[in-house]
Amino acid sequence: MSKICFITGKKPLRGNKISHANNKSKRIFSINLSKKKFFFKKKLLKIKVSAAGLKLIDKLGLEKALKKKKNKK
């Protein structure tokens, strides 16, 4: 499965790991994803959400967070 937040759309970033001797090698900066279950309109939704997405759901509620996601697209 993909490593993308359902609410915010965050993805892993790519960059360089730099050693003390200034040697560079590629690495991936992963995001903090977790699988959560939510009840929405009498249905159980299983969503992969980042920590920032969970904060947004706590602040606005699931319905408003999903509407905000639709407006971005």
Stockholm file with secondary structure:
# STOCKHOLM 1.0

chainA/1-73         MSKICFITGKKPLRGNKISHANNKSKRIFSINLSKKKFFFKKKLLKIKVSAAGLKLIDKLGLEKALKKKKNKK
#=GR chainA/1-73 SS CCCCCTTTCCCCEEEEEECTTCCEEEEEECCCEEEEEEEETTEEEEEEEEHHHHHHHHHHCHHHHHHHHHHHC
#=GC SS_cons        CCCCCTTTCCCCEEEEEECTTCCEEEEEECCCEEEEEEEETTEEEEEEEEHHHHHHHHHHCHHHHHHHHHHHC
//
